[in-house]
């Protein structure tokens, strides 16, 4: 059975902490977690490593790539106690607003990473 694949930047302290929270909720092992900051064969990745490091991406079991806020929603849908948040965040009009907030975070991310280090 294919699983949702989550690609994350394990070299980012903030990202690592957040993903750790999600991993601890993945009791059913419904997600394949991929730290793209570590050396792995580039040809095994669905996108170039730098693209995957630049923002959050997931790959659905049918192979579709989803990024940003919609990627988080797809991941939350797979996790107990997070799937309610996915349902709420999927309400009409909310995904584009969440994407704007996520892009704001990406703009601030370098400063936040420096503070975490």
ROLORO-354749 format. One record per atom (N, C-alpha, C, O, CB): residue number from 1; chain; x, y, z. Coordinates in nm, 3 decimals, always signed. Glycine has a CB too. Example, Ala and Ser with C-alpha at 12.3 -4.5 7.8 and 13.67 -1.06 7.14 Angstrom:
ROLORO-354749
(1; A; (+1.319; -0.569; +0.780))
(1; A; (+1.230; -0.450; +0.780))
(1; A; (+1.320; -0.330; +0.780))
(1; A; (+1.424; -0.332; +0.846))
(1; A; (+1.131; -0.447; +0.905))
(2; A; (+1.285; -0.225; +0.708))
(2; A; (+1.367; -0.106; +0.714))
(2; A; (+1.290; +0.003; +0.787))
(2; A; (+1.341; +0.114; +0.804))
(2; A; (+1.408; -0.060; +0.572))
This chain:
ROLORO-354749
(1; A; (+0.084; -0.119; +0.000))
(1; A; (+0.000; +0.000; +0.000))
(1; A; (+0.089; +0.125; +0.000))
(1; A; (+0.180; +0.138; +0.082))
(1; A; (-0.096; +0.000; +0.123))
(2; A; (+0.060; +0.215; -0.091))
(2; A; (+0.137; +0.339; -0.098))
(2; A; (+0.089; +0.434; +0.011))
(2; A; (-0.028; +0.434; +0.050))
(2; A; (+0.124; +0.404; -0.237))
(3; A; (+0.183; +0.515; +0.057))
(3; A; (+0.154; +0.610; +0.164))
(3; A; (+0.178; +0.752; +0.114))
(3; A; (+0.241; +0.774; +0.011))
(3; A; (+0.239; +0.581; +0.289))
(4; A; (+0.128; +0.846; +0.190))
(4; A; (+0.162; +0.986; +0.168))
(4; A; (+0.310; +1.002; +0.198))
(4; A; (+0.359; +0.948; +0.298))
(4; A; (+0.073; +1.081; +0.257))
(5; A; (+0.382; +1.074; +0.114))
(5; A; (+0.524; +1.100; +0.136))
(5; A; (+0.539; +1.247; +0.175))
(5; A; (+0.490; +1.336; +0.105))
(5; A; (+0.610; +1.066; +0.008))
(6; A; (+0.608; +1.272; +0.285))
(6; A; (+0.632; +1.409; +0.331))
(6; A; (+0.781; +1.438; +0.316))
(6; A; (+0.866; +1.361; +0.361))
(6; A; (+0.586; +1.428; +0.481))
(7; A; (+0.811; +1.551; +0.250))
(7; A; (+0.948; +1.594; +0.228))
(7; A; (+0.973; +1.717; +0.315))
(7; A; (+0.898; +1.814; +0.308))
(7; A; (+0.976; +1.625; +0.077))
(8; A; (+1.078; +1.711; +0.396))
(8; A; (+1.104; +1.822; +0.488))
(8; A; (+1.253; +1.849; +0.499))
(8; A; (+1.337; +1.766; +0.465))
(8; A; (+1.045; +1.791; +0.627))
(9; A; (+1.283; +1.968; +0.548))
(9; A; (+1.421; +2.013; +0.566))
(9; A; (+1.467; +1.979; +0.707))
(9; A; (+1.443; +2.055; +0.801))
(9; A; (+1.435; +2.165; +0.538))
(10; A; (+1.532; +1.866; +0.722))
(10; A; (+1.578; +1.823; +0.854))
(10; A; (+1.694; +1.905; +0.907))
(10; A; (+1.729; +1.892; +1.025))
(10; A; (+1.618; +1.680; +0.848))
(11; A; (+1.755; +1.989; +0.823))
(11; A; (+1.863; +2.075; +0.870))
(11; A; (+1.809; +2.203; +0.934))
(11; A; (+1.884; +2.277; +0.997))
(11; A; (+1.955; +2.111; +0.754))
(12; A; (+1.682; +2.226; +0.919))
(12; A; (+1.618; +2.344; +0.978))
(12; A; (+1.567; +2.306; +1.117))
(12; A; (+1.480; +2.220; +1.128))
(12; A; (+1.500; +2.397; +0.887))
(13; A; (+1.619; +2.368; +1.222))
(13; A; (+1.577; +2.330; +1.358))
(13; A; (+1.426; +2.346; +1.381))
(13; A; (+1.364; +2.262; +1.446))
(13; A; (+1.652; +2.414; +1.460))
(14; A; (+1.369; +2.450; +1.328))
(14; A; (+1.225; +2.473; +1.344))
(14; A; (+1.146; +2.365; +1.270))
(14; A; (+1.050; +2.310; +1.323))
(14; A; (+1.186; +2.613; +1.291))
(15; A; (+1.187; +2.336; +1.147))
(15; A; (+1.118; +2.234; +1.067))
(15; A; (+1.129; +2.097; +1.135))
(15; A; (+1.031; +2.023; +1.144))
(15; A; (+1.177; +2.228; +0.924))
(16; A; (+1.249; +2.065; +1.182))
(16; A; (+1.273; +1.937; +1.248))
(16; A; (+1.183; +1.921; +1.370))
(16; A; (+1.127; +1.814; +1.394))
(16; A; (+1.420; +1.924; +1.289))
(17; A; (+1.170; +2.028; +1.448))
(17; A; (+1.085; +2.025; +1.568))
(17; A; (+0.939; +2.003; +1.531))
(17; A; (+0.870; +1.922; +1.593))
(17; A; (+1.100; +2.156; +1.649))
(18; A; (+0.892; +2.075; +1.428))
(18; A; (+0.753; +2.061; +1.387))
(18; A; (+0.726; +1.921; +1.331))
(18; A; (+0.626; +1.859; +1.365))
(18; A; (+0.718; +2.168; +1.282))
(19; A; (+0.814; +1.873; +1.245))
(19; A; (+0.795; +1.740; +1.187))
(19; A; (+0.798; +1.633; +1.296))
(19; A; (+0.724; +1.535; +1.288))
(19; A; (+0.903; +1.711; +1.081))
(20; A; (+0.882; +1.650; +1.395))
(20; A; (+0.888; +1.557; +1.507))
(20; A; (+0.752; +1.547; +1.577))
(20; A; (+0.710; +1.438; +1.617))
(20; A; (+0.997; +1.600; +1.607))
(21; A; (+0.686; +1.660; +1.591))
(21; A; (+0.552; +1.661; +1.650))
(21; A; (+0.455; +1.578; +1.567))
(21; A; (+0.378; +1.498; +1.621))
(21; A; (+0.500; +1.806; +1.663))
(22; A; (+0.460; +1.595; +1.435))
(22; A; (+0.372; +1.518; +1.347))
(22; A; (+0.409; +1.370; +1.347))
(22; A; (+0.321; +1.284; +1.347))
(22; A; (+0.378; +1.574; +1.203))
(23; A; (+0.538; +1.340; +1.347))
(23; A; (+0.581; +1.200; +1.348))
(23; A; (+0.532; +1.128; +1.474))
(23; A; (+0.495; +1.011; +1.469))
(23; A; (+0.734; +1.192; +1.339))
(24; A; (+0.533; +1.199; +1.586))
(24; A; (+0.487; +1.135; +1.711))
(24; A; (+0.336; +1.108; +1.707))
(24; A; (+0.287; +1.024; +1.782))
(24; A; (+0.521; +1.225; +1.831))
(25; A; (+0.264; +1.177; +1.621))
(25; A; (+0.119; +1.153; +1.608))
(25; A; (+0.088; +1.046; +1.504))
(25; A; (-0.026; +1.002; +1.493))
(25; A; (+0.048; +1.283; +1.570))
(26; A; (+0.188; +1.004; +1.429))
(26; A; (+0.169; +0.906; +1.321))
(26; A; (+0.179; +0.764; +1.374))
(26; A; (+0.268; +0.688; +1.334))
(26; A; (+0.272; +0.928; +1.208))
(27; A; (+0.090; +0.728; +1.464))
(27; A; (+0.092; +0.595; +1.528))
(27; A; (+0.071; +0.482; +1.427))
(27; A; (+0.127; +0.374; +1.442))
(27; A; (-0.016; +0.588; +1.636))
(28; A; (-0.009; +0.508; +1.325))
(28; A; (-0.041; +0.405; +1.226))
(28; A; (+0.066; +0.396; +1.117))
(28; A; (+0.053; +0.314; +1.026))
(28; A; (-0.176; +0.432; +1.163))
(29; A; (+0.170; +0.478; +1.127))
(29; A; (+0.276; +0.481; +1.025))
(29; A; (+0.215; +0.501; +0.886))
(29; A; (+0.249; +0.431; +0.790))
(29; A; (+0.360; +0.350; +1.029))
(30; A; (+0.124; +0.599; +0.877))
(30; A; (+0.052; +0.628; +0.753))
(30; A; (+0.133; +0.716; +0.658))
(30; A; (+0.093; +0.736; +0.543))
(30; A; (-0.079; +0.695; +0.784))
(31; A; (+0.247; +0.767; +0.705))
(31; A; (+0.325; +0.862; +0.627))
(31; A; (+0.469; +0.814; +0.616))
(31; A; (+0.528; +0.765; +0.712))
(31; A; (+0.319; +1.003; +0.689))
(32; A; (+0.526; +0.830; +0.495))
(32; A; (+0.669; +0.809; +0.474))
(32; A; (+0.736; +0.945; +0.487))
(32; A; (+0.705; +1.038; +0.412))
(32; A; (+0.700; +0.742; +0.332))
(33; A; (+0.825; +0.957; +0.582))
(33; A; (+0.893; +1.084; +0.611))
(33; A; (+1.028; +1.087; +0.541))
(33; A; (+1.107; +0.994; +0.556))
(33; A; (+0.910; +1.104; +0.763))
(34; A; (+1.056; +1.194; +0.466))
(34; A; (+1.181; +1.204; +0.391))
(34; A; (+1.251; +1.336; +0.423))
(34; A; (+1.204; +1.444; +0.388))
(34; A; (+1.155; +1.193; +0.240))
(35; A; (+1.363; +1.323; +0.491))
(35; A; (+1.448; +1.439; +0.521))
(35; A; (+1.533; +1.465; +0.397))
(35; A; (+1.627; +1.390; +0.370))
(35; A; (+1.537; +1.416; +0.650))
(36; A; (+1.501; +1.569; +0.322))
(36; A; (+1.572; +1.596; +0.197))
(36; A; (+1.700; +1.676; +0.218))
(36; A; (+1.771; +1.705; +0.122))
(36; A; (+1.481; +1.671; +0.101))
(37; A; (+1.729; +1.712; +0.342))
(37; A; (+1.855; +1.782; +0.369))
(37; A; (+1.972; +1.687; +0.373))
(37; A; (+2.087; +1.727; +0.352))
(37; A; (+1.846; +1.859; +0.500))
(38; A; (+1.945; +1.560; +0.399))
(38; A; (+2.052; +1.462; +0.406))
(38; A; (+2.083; +1.408; +0.266))
(38; A; (+2.001; +1.417; +0.175))
(38; A; (+2.015; +1.346; +0.501))
(39; A; (+2.201; +1.353; +0.252))
(39; A; (+2.243; +1.301; +0.122))
(39; A; (+2.160; +1.178; +0.087))
(39; A; (+2.163; +1.077; +0.157))
(39; A; (+2.394; +1.266; +0.123))
(40; A; (+2.089; +1.189; -0.020))
(40; A; (+2.020; +1.075; -0.076))
(40; A; (+2.022; +1.092; -0.227))
(40; A; (+2.051; +1.201; -0.278))
(40; A; (+1.872; +1.062; -0.021))
(41; A; (+1.994; +0.989; -0.297))
(41; A; (+2.003; +0.997; -0.442))
(41; A; (+1.898; +1.093; -0.497))
(41; A; (+1.778; +1.073; -0.480))
(41; A; (+1.987; +0.857; -0.505))
(42; A; (+1.946; +1.195; -0.563))
(42; A; (+1.859; +1.299; -0.619))
(42; A; (+1.754; +1.241; -0.713))
(42; A; (+1.641; +1.288; -0.717))
(42; A; (+1.943; +1.404; -0.692))
(43; A; (+1.792; +1.139; -0.789))
(43; A; (+1.698; +1.081; -0.886))
(43; A; (+1.580; +1.010; -0.819))
(43; A; (+1.481; +0.979; -0.884))
(43; A; (+1.772; +0.982; -0.977))
(44; A; (+1.593; +0.984; -0.689))
(44; A; (+1.483; +0.921; -0.615))
(44; A; (+1.379; +1.023; -0.568))
(44; A; (+1.271; +0.985; -0.521))
(44; A; (+1.538; +0.844; -0.494))
(45; A; (+1.412; +1.151; -0.581))
(45; A; (+1.322; +1.257; -0.536))
(45; A; (+1.230; +1.299; -0.651))
(45; A; (+1.271; +1.296; -0.767))
(45; A; (+1.403; +1.378; -0.484))
(46; A; (+1.107; +1.338; -0.619))
(46; A; (+1.014; +1.378; -0.726))
(46; A; (+1.042; +1.516; -0.785))
(46; A; (+0.992; +1.548; -0.893))
(46; A; (+0.873; +1.375; -0.673))
(47; A; (+1.120; +1.596; -0.715))
(47; A; (+1.158; +1.731; -0.760))
(47; A; (+1.304; +1.752; -0.721))
(47; A; (+1.357; +1.678; -0.638))
(47; A; (+1.065; +1.842; -0.696))
(48; A; (+1.370; +1.851; -0.779))
(48; A; (+1.508; +1.880; -0.735))
(48; A; (+1.512; +1.910; -0.585))
(48; A; (+1.420; +1.970; -0.530))
(48; A; (+1.566; +2.000; -0.815))
(49; A; (+1.620; +1.869; -0.521))
(49; A; (+1.636; +1.886; -0.377))
(49; A; (+1.612; +2.031; -0.334))
(49; A; (+1.542; +2.056; -0.235))
(49; A; (+1.775; +1.841; -0.334))
(50; A; (+1.668; +2.127; -0.407))
(50; A; (+1.652; +2.268; -0.369))
(50; A; (+1.506; +2.311; -0.371))
(50; A; (+1.464; +2.393; -0.289))
(50; A; (+1.733; +2.357; -0.463))
(51; A; (+1.428; +2.258; -0.463))
(51; A; (+1.284; +2.289; -0.469))
(51; A; (+1.214; +2.234; -0.346))
(51; A; (+1.130; +2.300; -0.286))
(51; A; (+1.220; +2.231; -0.598))
(52; A; (+1.250; +2.110; -0.307))
(52; A; (+1.189; +2.048; -0.189))
(52; A; (+1.231; +2.118; -0.061))
(52; A; (+1.154; +2.121; +0.036))
(52; A; (+1.226; +1.900; -0.182))
(53; A; (+1.351; +2.173; -0.058))
(53; A; (+1.398; +2.243; +0.061))
(53; A; (+1.337; +2.383; +0.074))
(53; A; (+1.329; +2.437; +0.184))
(53; A; (+1.550; +2.254; +0.058))
(54; A; (+1.295; +2.439; -0.037))
(54; A; (+1.245; +2.577; -0.037))
(54; A; (+1.108; +2.593; +0.027))
(54; A; (+1.076; +2.698; +0.082))
(54; A; (+1.240; +2.628; -0.178))
(55; A; (+1.026; +2.489; +0.020))
(55; A; (+0.894; +2.493; +0.081))
(55; A; (+0.846; +2.350; +0.107))
(55; A; (+0.902; +2.254; +0.054))
(55; A; (+0.793; +2.570; -0.009))
(56; A; (+0.743; +2.338; +0.188))
(56; A; (+0.691; +2.208; +0.229))
(56; A; (+0.620; +2.139; +0.112))
(56; A; (+0.538; +2.200; +0.043))
(56; A; (+0.593; +2.225; +0.348))
(57; A; (+0.654; +2.011; +0.090))
(57; A; (+0.592; +1.931; -0.016))
(57; A; (+0.549; +1.796; +0.038))
(57; A; (+0.613; +1.739; +0.126))
(57; A; (+0.689; +1.913; -0.135))
(58; A; (+0.439; +1.746; -0.016))
(58; A; (+0.397; +1.608; +0.006))
(58; A; (+0.363; +1.548; -0.130))
(58; A; (+0.330; +1.618; -0.226))
(58; A; (+0.275; +1.599; +0.105))
(59; A; (+0.373; +1.416; -0.135))
(59; A; (+0.332; +1.343; -0.255))
(59; A; (+0.225; +1.245; -0.214))
(59; A; (+0.247; +1.160; -0.127))
(59; A; (+0.454; +1.270; -0.323))
(60; A; (+0.109; +1.256; -0.276))
(60; A; (-0.004; +1.169; -0.243))
(60; A; (+0.023; +1.028; -0.294))
(60; A; (+0.109; +1.009; -0.380))
(60; A; (-0.136; +1.225; -0.302))
(61; A; (-0.049; +0.929; -0.242))
(61; A; (-0.026; +0.792; -0.287))
(61; A; (-0.043; +0.773; -0.439))
(61; A; (+0.017; +0.682; -0.496))
(61; A; (-0.121; +0.700; -0.217))
(62; A; (-0.122; +0.859; -0.503))
(62; A; (-0.138; +0.848; -0.648))
(62; A; (-0.031; +0.925; -0.725))
(62; A; (-0.037; +0.932; -0.848))
(62; A; (-0.275; +0.897; -0.689))
(63; A; (+0.067; +0.985; -0.654))
(63; A; (+0.179; +1.050; -0.717))
(63; A; (+0.167; +1.201; -0.733))
(63; A; (+0.261; +1.265; -0.779))
(63; A; (+0.200; +0.992; -0.848))
(64; A; (+0.053; +1.258; -0.696))
(64; A; (+0.034; +1.403; -0.709))
(64; A; (+0.120; +1.476; -0.605))
(64; A; (+0.124; +1.437; -0.489))
(64; A; (-0.116; +1.440; -0.691))
(65; A; (+0.187; +1.582; -0.648))
(65; A; (+0.265; +1.666; -0.557))
(65; A; (+0.181; +1.784; -0.512))
(65; A; (+0.117; +1.851; -0.593))
(65; A; (+0.397; +1.714; -0.625))
(66; A; (+0.183; +1.808; -0.382))
(66; A; (+0.108; +1.918; -0.322))
(66; A; (+0.206; +1.992; -0.231))
(66; A; (+0.285; +1.929; -0.160))
(66; A; (-0.020; +1.867; -0.242))
(67; A; (+0.201; +2.125; -0.233))
(67; A; (+0.296; +2.199; -0.150))
(67; A; (+0.227; +2.308; -0.072))
(67; A; (+0.109; +2.338; -0.091))
(67; A; (+0.407; +2.258; -0.236))
(68; A; (+0.306; +2.368; +0.018))
(68; A; (+0.256; +2.479; +0.098))
(68; A; (+0.142; +2.439; +0.189))
(68; A; (+0.140; +2.330; +0.244))
(68; A; (+0.211; +2.590; +0.008))
(69; A; (+0.046; +2.530; +0.203))
(69; A; (-0.067; +2.506; +0.294))
(69; A; (-0.145; +2.381; +0.257))
(69; A; (-0.187; +2.305; +0.344))
(69; A; (-0.161; +2.626; +0.294))
(70; A; (-0.164; +2.358; +0.128))
(70; A; (-0.238; +2.238; +0.086))
(70; A; (-0.162; +2.110; +0.120))
(70; A; (-0.222; +2.006; +0.145))
(70; A; (-0.265; +2.243; -0.066))
(71; A; (-0.030; +2.118; +0.122))
(71; A; (+0.051; +2.005; +0.165))
(71; A; (+0.031; +1.974; +0.312))
(71; A; (+0.020; +1.857; +0.351))
(71; A; (+0.198; +2.032; +0.137))
(72; A; (+0.027; +2.079; +0.394))
(72; A; (+0.002; +2.058; +0.536))
(72; A; (-0.136; +1.997; +0.558))
(72; A; (-0.152; +1.906; +0.639))
(72; A; (+0.014; +2.190; +0.613))
(73; A; (-0.235; +2.046; +0.485))
(73; A; (-0.371; +1.993; +0.499))
(73; A; (-0.373; +1.845; +0.463))
(73; A; (-0.436; +1.765; +0.533))
(73; A; (-0.470; +2.071; +0.409))
(74; A; (-0.304; +1.808; +0.355))
(74; A; (-0.299; +1.666; +0.315))
(74; A; (-0.232; +1.581; +0.422))
(74; A; (-0.276; +1.469; +0.450))
(74; A; (-0.223; +1.651; +0.181))
(75; A; (-0.127; +1.633; +0.483))
(75; A; (-0.058; +1.560; +0.589))
(75; A; (-0.147; +1.548; +0.712))
(75; A; (-0.163; +1.439; +0.767))
(75; A; (+0.074; +1.629; +0.626))
(76; A; (-0.207; +1.659; +0.755))
(76; A; (-0.292; +1.657; +0.874))
(76; A; (-0.407; +1.558; +0.857))
(76; A; (-0.450; +1.495; +0.954))
(76; A; (-0.347; +1.797; +0.902))
(77; A; (-0.458; +1.545; +0.734))
(77; A; (-0.570; +1.454; +0.709))
(77; A; (-0.534; +1.309; +0.746))
(77; A; (-0.622; +1.229; +0.778))
(77; A; (-0.612; +1.462; +0.561))
(78; A; (-0.404; +1.276; +0.741))
(78; A; (-0.358; +1.140; +0.771))
(78; A; (-0.332; +1.114; +0.920))
(78; A; (-0.308; +1.000; +0.960))
(78; A; (-0.233; +1.112; +0.694))
(79; A; (-0.335; +1.220; +1.000))
(79; A; (-0.295; +1.206; +1.140))
(79; A; (-0.414; +1.218; +1.235))
(79; A; (-0.492; +1.313; +1.227))
(79; A; (-0.191; +1.312; +1.174))
(80; A; (-0.428; +1.122; +1.326))
(80; A; (-0.534; +1.132; +1.426))
(80; A; (-0.518; +1.262; +1.505))
(80; A; (-0.406; +1.306; +1.531))
(80; A; (-0.533; +1.010; +1.521))
(81; A; (-0.626; +1.321; +1.541))
(81; A; (-0.632; +1.447; +1.616))
(81; A; (-0.588; +1.568; +1.534))
(81; A; (-0.602; +1.681; +1.580))
(81; A; (-0.546; +1.436; +1.740))
(82; A; (-0.536; +1.547; +1.416))
(82; A; (-0.503; +1.658; +1.326))
(82; A; (-0.602; +1.662; +1.210))
(82; A; (-0.615; +1.764; +1.142))
(82; A; (-0.358; +1.644; +1.273))
(83; A; (-0.672; +1.550; +1.187))
(83; A; (-0.762; +1.545; +1.072))
(83; A; (-0.879; +1.642; +1.085))
(83; A; (-0.935; +1.685; +0.984))
(83; A; (-0.814; +1.405; +1.053))
(84; A; (-0.917; +1.676; +1.207))
(84; A; (-1.022; +1.779; +1.224))
(84; A; (-0.972; +1.914; +1.176))
(84; A; (-1.046; +1.989; +1.113))
(84; A; (-1.065; +1.788; +1.372))
(85; A; (-0.847; +1.944; +1.206))
(85; A; (-0.788; +2.069; +1.159))
(85; A; (-0.785; +2.071; +1.006))
(85; A; (-0.811; +2.174; +0.944))
(85; A; (-0.645; +2.088; +1.216))
(86; A; (-0.753; +1.957; +0.944))
(86; A; (-0.753; +1.946; +0.798))
(86; A; (-0.891; +1.976; +0.742))
(86; A; (-0.905; +2.046; +0.641))
(86; A; (-0.707; +1.807; +0.754))
(87; A; (-0.993; +1.923; +0.807))
(87; A; (-1.131; +1.946; +0.761))
(87; A; (-1.166; +2.095; +0.769))
(87; A; (-1.223; +2.151; +0.676))
(87; A; (-1.230; +1.863; +0.845))
(88; A; (-1.133; +2.157; +0.880))
(88; A; (-1.162; +2.300; +0.898))
(88; A; (-1.083; +2.383; +0.796))
(88; A; (-1.138; +2.473; +0.733))
(88; A; (-1.127; +2.346; +1.042))
(89; A; (-0.956; +2.352; +0.780))
(89; A; (-0.870; +2.429; +0.689))
(89; A; (-0.907; +2.408; +0.542))
(89; A; (-0.864; +2.485; +0.455))
(89; A; (-0.724; +2.392; +0.710))
(90; A; (-0.985; +2.305; +0.513))
(90; A; (-1.029; +2.277; +0.376))
(90; A; (-1.158; +2.350; +0.339))
(90; A; (-1.202; +2.343; +0.225))
(90; A; (-1.047; +2.129; +0.357))
(91; A; (-1.218; +2.418; +0.436))
(91; A; (-1.342; +2.490; +0.406))
(91; A; (-1.318; +2.590; +0.294))
(91; A; (-1.209; +2.646; +0.282))
(91; A; (-1.396; +2.562; +0.533))
(92; A; (-1.421; +2.613; +0.212))
(92; A; (-1.405; +2.705; +0.099))
(92; A; (-1.345; +2.839; +0.140))
(92; A; (-1.389; +2.902; +0.236))
(92; A; (-1.540; +2.728; +0.032))
(93; A; (-1.244; +2.881; +0.066))
(93; A; (-1.179; +3.008; +0.089))
(93; A; (-1.062; +3.005; +0.185))
(93; A; (-0.979; +3.095; +0.183))
(93; A; (-1.278; +3.104; +0.139))
(94; A; (-1.054; +2.902; +0.270))
(94; A; (-0.947; +2.897; +0.368))
(94; A; (-0.811; +2.855; +0.310))
(94; A; (-0.710; +2.916; +0.348))
(94; A; (-0.984; +2.803; +0.478))
(95; A; (-0.803; +2.756; +0.221))
(95; A; (-0.670; +2.720; +0.171))
(95; A; (-0.592; +2.837; +0.109))
(95; A; (-0.472; +2.848; +0.134))
(95; A; (-0.683; +2.612; +0.068))
(96; A; (-0.654; +2.923; +0.029))
(96; A; (-0.576; +3.036; -0.024))
(96; A; (-0.528; +3.133; +0.085))
(96; A; (-0.418; +3.188; +0.075))
(96; A; (-0.659; +3.113; -0.126))
(97; A; (-0.608; +3.153; +0.188))
(97; A; (-0.566; +3.239; +0.299))
(97; A; (-0.451; +3.176; +0.377))
(97; A; (-0.356; +3.244; +0.415))
(97; A; (-0.684; +3.267; +0.394))
(98; A; (-0.460; +3.047; +0.399))
(98; A; (-0.352; +2.976; +0.468))
(98; A; (-0.224; +2.977; +0.385))
(98; A; (-0.114; +2.985; +0.439))
(98; A; (-0.394; +2.831; +0.498))
(99; A; (-0.238; +2.970; +0.253))
(99; A; (-0.121; +2.977; +0.165))
(99; A; (-0.053; +3.114; +0.177))
(99; A; (+0.069; +3.122; +0.179))
(99; A; (-0.161; +2.950; +0.019))
(100; A; (-0.132; +3.220; +0.186))
(100; A; (-0.074; +3.353; +0.207))
(100; A; (+0.003; +3.360; +0.338))
(100; A; (+0.112; +3.416; +0.344))
(100; A; (-0.184; +3.460; +0.204))
(101; A; (-0.055; +3.302; +0.443))
(101; A; (+0.013; +3.300; +0.573))
(101; A; (+0.141; +3.218; +0.563))
(101; A; (+0.244; +3.256; +0.619))
(101; A; (-0.081; +3.242; +0.683))
(102; A; (+0.136; +3.105; +0.492))
(102; A; (+0.255; +3.021; +0.476))
(102; A; (+0.365; +3.095; +0.400))
(102; A; (+0.482; +3.086; +0.437))
(102; A; (+0.219; +2.890; +0.403))
(103; A; (+0.328; +3.167; +0.296))
(103; A; (+0.428; +3.244; +0.221))
(103; A; (+0.490; +3.353; +0.309))
(103; A; (+0.608; +3.384; +0.296))
(103; A; (+0.363; +3.308; +0.095))
(104; A; (+0.410; +3.410; +0.399))
(104; A; (+0.465; +3.506; +0.494))
(104; A; (+0.566; +3.440; +0.586))
(104; A; (+0.671; +3.497; +0.615))
(104; A; (+0.353; +3.569; +0.577))
(105; A; (+0.534; +3.318; +0.631))
(105; A; (+0.628; +3.243; +0.713))
(105; A; (+0.758; +3.216; +0.636))
(105; A; (+0.867; +3.230; +0.691))
(105; A; (+0.564; +3.110; +0.759))
(106; A; (+0.745; +3.177; +0.508))
(106; A; (+0.865; +3.149; +0.428))
(106; A; (+0.955; +3.272; +0.418))
(106; A; (+1.078; +3.259; +0.415))
(106; A; (+0.826; +3.102; +0.289))
(107; A; (+0.895; +3.389; +0.412))
(107; A; (+0.972; +3.512; +0.406))
(107; A; (+1.048; +3.533; +0.537))
(107; A; (+1.162; +3.580; +0.537))
(107; A; (+0.880; +3.632; +0.377))
(108; A; (+0.985; +3.497; +0.650))
(108; A; (+1.047; +3.514; +0.782))
(108; A; (+1.136; +3.396; +0.823))
(108; A; (+1.214; +3.406; +0.917))
(108; A; (+0.938; +3.533; +0.886))
(109; A; (+1.123; +3.285; +0.752))
(109; A; (+1.191; +3.162; +0.791))
(109; A; (+1.341; +3.177; +0.815))
(109; A; (+1.391; +3.125; +0.915))
(109; A; (+1.169; +3.058; +0.687))
(110; A; (+1.416; +3.245; +0.728))
(110; A; (+1.561; +3.256; +0.755))
(110; A; (+1.592; +3.321; +0.891))
(110; A; (+1.682; +3.277; +0.961))
(110; A; (+1.628; +3.337; +0.644))
(111; A; (+1.518; +3.425; +0.927))
(111; A; (+1.541; +3.490; +1.056))
(111; A; (+1.502; +3.398; +1.172))
(111; A; (+1.570; +3.395; +1.274))
(111; A; (+1.461; +3.622; +1.065))
(112; A; (+1.394; +3.325; +1.155))
(112; A; (+1.350; +3.231; +1.259))
(112; A; (+1.454; +3.119; +1.275))
(112; A; (+1.485; +3.079; +1.387))
(112; A; (+1.209; +3.172; +1.225))
(113; A; (+1.506; +3.070; +1.165))
(113; A; (+1.608; +2.965; +1.171))
(113; A; (+1.732; +3.014; +1.245))
(113; A; (+1.789; +2.941; +1.327))
(113; A; (+1.646; +2.919; +1.029))
(114; A; (+1.774; +3.137; +1.216))
(114; A; (+1.890; +3.191; +1.286))
(114; A; (+1.863; +3.199; +1.436))
(114; A; (+1.952; +3.170; +1.516))
(114; A; (+1.927; +3.331; +1.231))
(115; A; (+1.744; +3.238; +1.475))
(115; A; (+1.709; +3.249; +1.617))
(115; A; (+1.710; +3.111; +1.683))
(115; A; (+1.750; +3.098; +1.798))
(115; A; (+1.571; +3.316; +1.633))
(116; A; (+1.665; +3.008; +1.611))
(116; A; (+1.663; +2.872; +1.666))
(116; A; (+1.802; +2.815; +1.683))
(116; A; (+1.826; +2.733; +1.771))
(116; A; (+1.582; +2.780; +1.577))
(117; A; (+1.895; +2.858; +1.600))
(117; A; (+2.032; +2.807; +1.607))
(117; A; (+2.102; +2.875; +1.721))
(117; A; (+2.219; +2.848; +1.747))
(117; A; (+2.110; +2.829; +1.474))
